[in-house]
């Protein structure tokens, strides 16, 4: 049976401020979920890169006479995953300015103390909402959270290329 007499509270038009606040909340949490989805993909990329490096080590053990060459050629694996992850991180960072803007609007216009996910994170890690350097090179490729693990993998493989012939005689 249909409701012919709607509830008067349901038929009241929403004020513009309430409507805007509702939209901002929806957008904010959508952006936070999108950022988190990027993080999940980034962890998968990192895991695959480390797995690839492990496969290189296994191949080195199997092909001891060619271990140095395999290790040096294997440096391409972390390099490729580094580039892939840096692209994802660059895309992810494109959402940060809008998240910071929404938090600012909610704080200044509506007097809310929450949500403050991004501003708390930037404060805890002593980062600014607008980075000094922008672009793919800084947001992705040379982002510390991206490149450190891959540089360590490459250094390890180069080290193994030098050491392997001496220890696997």
Phi and psi restraints in degrees (value plus and minus 20) as a CYANA .aco file:
   2 UNK   PHI    -101.0   -61.0
   2 UNK   PSI     133.5   173.5
   3 UNK   PHI    -110.3   -70.3
   3 UNK   PSI      83.5   123.5
   4 UNK   PHI    -101.1   -61.1
   4 UNK   PSI     -40.1    -0.1
   5 UNK   PHI    -133.5   -93.5
   5 UNK   PSI      68.8   108.8
   6 UNK   PHI     -85.7   -45.7
   6 UNK   PSI     134.0   174.0
   7 UNK   PHI     -82.9   -42.9
   7 UNK   PSI     110.2   150.2
   8 UNK   PHI     -78.4   -38.4
   8 UNK   PSI     -51.6   -11.6
   9 UNK   PHI     -87.1   -47.1
   9 UNK   PSI     -52.2   -12.2
  10 UNK   PHI     -92.7   -52.7
  10 UNK   PSI     -47.2    -7.2
  11 UNK   PHI    -110.0   -70.0
  11 UNK   PSI     -26.3    13.7
  12 UNK   PHI     -91.1   -51.1
  12 UNK   PSI     110.2   150.2
  13 UNK   PHI     -86.5   -46.5
  13 UNK   PSI     121.9   161.9
  14 UNK   PHI     -96.3   -56.3
  14 UNK   PSI     118.4   158.4
  15 UNK   PHI     -86.7   -46.7
  15 UNK   PSI     136.3   176.3
  16 UNK   PHI     -81.2   -41.2
  16 UNK   PSI     -59.2   -19.2
  17 UNK   PHI     -85.1   -45.1
  17 UNK   PSI     -62.1   -22.1
  18 UNK   PHI     -85.4   -45.4
  18 UNK   PSI     -60.1   -20.1
  19 UNK   PHI     -83.2   -43.2
  19 UNK   PSI     -65.7   -25.7
  20 UNK   PHI     -84.0   -44.0
  20 UNK   PSI     -62.6   -22.6
  21 UNK   PHI     -81.1   -41.1
  21 UNK   PSI     -62.5   -22.5
  22 UNK   PHI     -82.9   -42.9
  22 UNK   PSI     -63.8   -23.8
  23 UNK   PHI     -82.7   -42.7
  23 UNK   PSI     -62.8   -22.8
  24 UNK   PHI     -82.2   -42.2
  24 UNK   PSI     -62.0   -22.0
  25 UNK   PHI     -82.4   -42.4
  25 UNK   PSI     -65.3   -25.3
  26 UNK   PHI     -82.5   -42.5
  26 UNK   PSI     -64.6   -24.6
  27 UNK   PHI     -84.2   -44.2
  27 UNK   PSI     -62.9   -22.9
  28 UNK   PHI     -78.1   -38.1
  28 UNK   PSI     -71.3   -31.3
  29 UNK   PHI     -92.6   -52.6
  29 UNK   PSI     -48.7    -8.7
  30 UNK   PHI     -83.3   -43.3
  30 UNK   PSI     -65.9   -25.9
  31 UNK   PHI     -83.7   -43.7
  31 UNK   PSI     -61.7   -21.7
  32 UNK   PHI     -82.9   -42.9
  32 UNK   PSI     -61.1   -21.1
  33 UNK   PHI     -85.5   -45.5
  33 UNK   PSI     -58.7   -18.7
  34 UNK   PHI     -84.2   -44.2
  34 UNK   PSI     -64.4   -24.4
  35 UNK   PHI     -80.6   -40.6
  35 UNK   PSI     -62.6   -22.6
  36 UNK   PHI     -85.9   -45.9
  36 UNK   PSI     -57.0   -17.0
  37 UNK   PHI     -82.6   -42.6
  37 UNK   PSI     -59.7   -19.7
  38 UNK   PHI     -81.4   -41.4
  38 UNK   PSI     -61.9   -21.9
  39 UNK   PHI     -79.6   -39.6
  39 UNK   PSI     -61.3   -21.3
  40 UNK   PHI     -81.9   -41.9
  40 UNK   PSI     -63.3   -23.3
  41 UNK   PHI     -86.2   -46.2
  41 UNK   PSI     -58.3   -18.3
  42 UNK   PHI     -82.6   -42.6
  42 UNK   PSI     -59.8   -19.8
  43 UNK   PHI     -86.3   -46.3
  43 UNK   PSI     -55.2   -15.2
  44 UNK   PHI     -84.3   -44.3
  44 UNK   PSI     -63.7   -23.7
  45 UNK   PHI     -81.4   -41.4
  45 UNK   PSI     -65.6   -25.6
  46 UNK   PHI     -79.7   -39.7
  46 UNK   PSI     -64.6   -24.6
  47 UNK   PHI     -82.4   -42.4
  47 UNK   PSI     -61.5   -21.5
  48 UNK   PHI     -85.4   -45.4
  48 UNK   PSI     -58.2   -18.2
  49 UNK   PHI     -83.0   -43.0
  49 UNK   PSI     -62.9   -22.9
  50 UNK   PHI     -88.1   -48.1
  50 UNK   PSI     -57.8   -17.8
  51 UNK   PHI     -82.5   -42.5
  51 UNK   PSI     -61.0   -21.0
  52 UNK   PHI     -81.5   -41.5
  52 UNK   PSI     -61.0   -21.0
  53 UNK   PHI     -85.3   -45.3
  53 UNK   PSI     -59.5   -19.5
  54 UNK   PHI     -82.8   -42.8
  54 UNK   PSI     -57.8   -17.8
  55 UNK   PHI     -84.8   -44.8
  55 UNK   PSI     -56.5   -16.5
  56 UNK   PHI     -83.0   -43.0
  56 UNK   PSI     -63.0   -23.0
  57 UNK   PHI     -82.4   -42.4
  57 UNK   PSI     -61.7   -21.7
  58 UNK   PHI     -83.2   -43.2
  58 UNK   PSI     -61.4   -21.4
  59 UNK   PHI     -85.9   -45.9
  59 UNK   PSI     -56.5   -16.5
  60 UNK   PHI     -82.2   -42.2
  60 UNK   PSI     -62.6   -22.6
  61 UNK   PHI     -85.6   -45.6
  61 UNK   PSI     -54.0   -14.0
  62 UNK   PHI     -94.9   -54.9
  62 UNK   PSI     -56.4   -16.4
  63 UNK   PHI    -134.9   -94.9
  63 UNK   PSI      39.7    79.7
  64 UNK   PHI     -71.9   -31.9
  64 UNK   PSI     -60.6   -20.6
  65 UNK   PHI     -83.1   -43.1
  65 UNK   PSI     -47.5    -7.5
  66 UNK   PHI    -126.9   -86.9
  66 UNK   PSI      -3.3    36.7
  67 UNK   PHI     -78.5   -38.5
  67 UNK   PSI     -61.9   -21.9
  68 UNK   PHI     -83.5   -43.5
  68 UNK   PSI     -65.0   -25.0
  69 UNK   PHI     -84.1   -44.1
  69 UNK   PSI     -62.6   -22.6
  70 UNK   PHI     -81.5   -41.5
  70 UNK   PSI     -62.7   -22.7
  71 UNK   PHI     -83.4   -43.4
  71 UNK   PSI     -63.3   -23.3
  72 UNK   PHI     -87.6   -47.6
  72 UNK   PSI     -62.5   -22.5
  73 UNK   PHI     -86.8   -46.8
  73 UNK   PSI     -55.4   -15.4
  74 UNK   PHI     -84.7   -44.7
  74 UNK   PSI     -36.9     3.1
  75 UNK   PHI     -82.1   -42.1
  75 UNK   PSI     -38.7     1.3
  76 UNK   PHI     -87.7   -47.7
  76 UNK   PSI     -49.7    -9.7
  77 UNK   PHI     -82.8   -42.8
  77 UNK   PSI     -75.2   -35.2
  78 UNK   PHI     -82.6   -42.6
  78 UNK   PSI     -51.3   -11.3
  79 UNK   PHI     -82.8   -42.8
  79 UNK   PSI     -65.0   -25.0
  80 UNK   PHI     -84.1   -44.1
  80 UNK   PSI     -63.5   -23.5
  81 UNK   PHI     -88.6   -48.6
  81 UNK   PSI     -53.1   -13.1
  82 UNK   PHI     -79.9   -39.9
  82 UNK   PSI     -67.2   -27.2
  83 UNK   PHI     -83.8   -43.8
  83 UNK   PSI     -63.0   -23.0
  84 UNK   PHI     -82.6   -42.6
  84 UNK   PSI     -68.2   -28.2
  85 UNK   PHI     -84.2   -44.2
  85 UNK   PSI     -57.3   -17.3
  86 UNK   PHI     -83.8   -43.8
  86 UNK   PSI     -53.2   -13.2
  87 UNK   PHI     -87.4   -47.4
  87 UNK   PSI     -62.9   -22.9
  88 UNK   PHI     -82.7   -42.7
  88 UNK   PSI     -63.1   -23.1
  89 UNK   PHI     -84.8   -44.8
  89 UNK   PSI     -59.4   -19.4
  90 UNK   PHI     -82.3   -42.3
  90 UNK   PSI     -64.8   -24.8
  91 UNK   PHI     -83.2   -43.2
  91 UNK   PSI     -63.0   -23.0
  92 UNK   PHI     -80.1   -40.1
  92 UNK   PSI     -63.8   -23.8
  93 UNK   PHI     -86.8   -46.8
  93 UNK   PSI     -34.7     5.3
  94 UNK   PHI     -86.2   -46.2
  94 UNK   PSI     -40.4    -0.4
  95 UNK   PHI    -105.8   -65.8
  95 UNK   PSI     -39.9     0.1
  96 UNK   PHI     -80.0   -40.0
  96 UNK   PSI     -64.8   -24.8
  97 UNK   PHI     -79.7   -39.7
  97 UNK   PSI     -58.0   -18.0
  98 UNK   PHI     -89.9   -49.9
  98 UNK   PSI     -57.5   -17.5
  99 UNK   PHI     -81.5   -41.5
  99 UNK   PSI     -64.9   -24.9
 100 UNK   PHI     -82.8   -42.8
 100 UNK   PSI     -60.0   -20.0
 101 UNK   PHI     -84.2   -44.2
 101 UNK   PSI     -63.3   -23.3
 102 UNK   PHI     -84.0   -44.0
 102 UNK   PSI     -63.2   -23.2
 103 UNK   PHI     -80.1   -40.1
 103 UNK   PSI     -60.2   -20.2
 104 UNK   PHI     -84.2   -44.2
 104 UNK   PSI     -63.7   -23.7
 105 UNK   PHI     -82.1   -42.1
 105 UNK   PSI     -64.9   -24.9
 106 UNK   PHI     -84.5   -44.5
 106 UNK   PSI     -54.0   -14.0
 107 UNK   PHI     -96.2   -56.2
 107 UNK   PSI     -70.0   -30.0
 108 UNK   PHI     -98.7   -58.7
 108 UNK   PSI     -66.9   -26.9
 109 UNK   PHI    -101.1   -61.1
 109 UNK   PSI     -58.9   -18.9
 110 UNK   PHI    -125.1   -85.1
 110 UNK   PSI     -25.4    14.6
 111 UNK   PHI      47.2    87.2
 111 UNK   PSI       5.3    45.3
 112 UNK   PHI    -107.2   -67.2
 112 UNK   PSI     127.7   167.7
 113 UNK   PHI    -114.9   -74.9
 113 UNK   PSI     -30.2     9.8
 114 UNK   PHI    -161.3  -121.3
 114 UNK   PSI     131.8   171.8
 115 UNK   PHI     -98.9   -58.9
 115 UNK   PSI     132.6   172.6
 116 UNK   PHI    -162.9  -122.9
 116 UNK   PSI      17.4    57.4
 117 UNK   PHI     -77.6   -37.6
 117 UNK   PSI     -73.4   -33.4
 118 UNK   PHI     -89.7   -49.7
 118 UNK   PSI     -64.8   -24.8
 119 UNK   PHI     -85.3   -45.3
 119 UNK   PSI     -55.8   -15.8
 120 UNK   PHI     -85.8   -45.8
 120 UNK   PSI     -61.4   -21.4
 121 UNK   PHI     -83.4   -43.4
 121 UNK   PSI     -66.8   -26.8
 122 UNK   PHI     -84.4   -44.4
 122 UNK   PSI     -55.8   -15.8
 123 UNK   PHI     -88.3   -48.3
 123 UNK   PSI     -64.6   -24.6
 124 UNK   PHI     -83.1   -43.1
 124 UNK   PSI     -56.3   -16.3
 125 UNK   PHI    -120.9   -80.9
 125 UNK   PSI      -7.2    32.8
 126 UNK   PHI      32.6    72.6
 126 UNK   PSI      27.6    67.6
 127 UNK   PHI    -131.8   -91.8
 127 UNK   PSI     136.0   176.0
 128 UNK   PHI    -119.4   -79.4
 128 UNK   PSI     127.1   167.1
 129 UNK   PHI     -79.5   -39.5
 129 UNK   PSI     -51.8   -11.8
 130 UNK   PHI    -131.9   -91.9
 130 UNK   PSI      91.2   131.2
 131 UNK   PHI     -84.4   -44.4
 131 UNK   PSI     133.9   173.9
 132 UNK   PHI     -84.9   -44.9
 132 UNK   PSI     -59.4   -19.4
 133 UNK   PHI    -135.7   -95.7
 133 UNK   PSI     119.5   159.5
 134 UNK   PHI    -145.1  -105.1
 134 UNK   PSI     144.1   184.1
 135 UNK   PHI      92.5   132.5
 135 UNK   PSI     149.9   189.9
 136 UNK   PHI     -77.6   -37.6
 136 UNK   PSI     -61.5   -21.5
 137 UNK   PHI     -77.8   -37.8
 137 UNK   PSI     -65.9   -25.9
 138 UNK   PHI    -108.6   -68.6
 138 UNK   PSI     -58.5   -18.5
 139 UNK   PHI     -93.1   -53.1
 139 UNK   PSI     -48.6    -8.6
 140 UNK   PHI    -136.7   -96.7
 140 UNK   PSI     -95.2   -55.2
 141 UNK   PHI     -78.9   -38.9
 141 UNK   PSI     -64.4   -24.4
 142 UNK   PHI    -122.9   -82.9
 142 UNK   PSI      -2.3    37.7
 143 UNK   PHI     -91.8   -51.8
 143 UNK   PSI     106.9   146.9
 144 UNK   PHI     -76.9   -36.9
 144 UNK   PSI     -58.3   -18.3
 145 UNK   PHI     -90.2   -50.2
 145 UNK   PSI     -34.0     6.0
 146 UNK   PHI    -115.2   -75.2
 146 UNK   PSI     -75.4   -35.4
 147 UNK   PHI    -101.0   -61.0
 147 UNK   PSI     -43.6    -3.6
 148 UNK   PHI     -79.1   -39.1
 148 UNK   PSI     -66.9   -26.9
 149 UNK   PHI     -84.9   -44.9
 149 UNK   PSI     -56.1   -16.1
 150 UNK   PHI     -93.7   -53.7
 150 UNK   PSI     -57.3   -17.3
 151 UNK   PHI     -82.1   -42.1
 151 UNK   PSI     -62.7   -22.7
 152 UNK   PHI     -83.2   -43.2
 152 UNK   PSI     -59.4   -19.4
 153 UNK   PHI     -83.7   -43.7
 153 UNK   PSI     -64.0   -24.0
 154 UNK   PHI     -84.6   -44.6
 154 UNK   PSI     -64.5   -24.5
 155 UNK   PHI     -79.7   -39.7
 155 UNK   PSI     -63.0   -23.0
 156 UNK   PHI     -81.8   -41.8
 156 UNK   PSI     -64.2   -24.2
 157 UNK   PHI     -86.7   -46.7
 157 UNK   PSI     -59.0   -19.0
 158 UNK   PHI     -85.0   -45.0
 158 UNK   PSI     -62.5   -22.5
 159 UNK   PHI     -78.8   -38.8
 159 UNK   PSI     -64.5   -24.5
 160 UNK   PHI     -85.4   -45.4
 160 UNK   PSI     -54.0   -14.0
 161 UNK   PHI     -83.5   -43.5
 161 UNK   PSI     -55.2   -15.2
 162 UNK   PHI     -99.2   -59.2
 162 UNK   PSI     -61.3   -21.3
 163 UNK   PHI    -104.2   -64.2
 163 UNK   PSI     -53.8   -13.8
 164 UNK   PHI     -72.1   -32.1
 164 UNK   PSI     -66.6   -26.6
 165 UNK   PHI     -83.0   -43.0
 165 UNK   PSI     -47.5    -7.5
 166 UNK   PHI     -99.4   -59.4
 166 UNK   PSI     -55.4   -15.4
 167 UNK   PHI    -112.8   -72.8
 167 UNK   PSI     -36.5     3.5
 168 UNK   PHI    -132.6   -92.6
 168 UNK   PSI      22.4    62.4
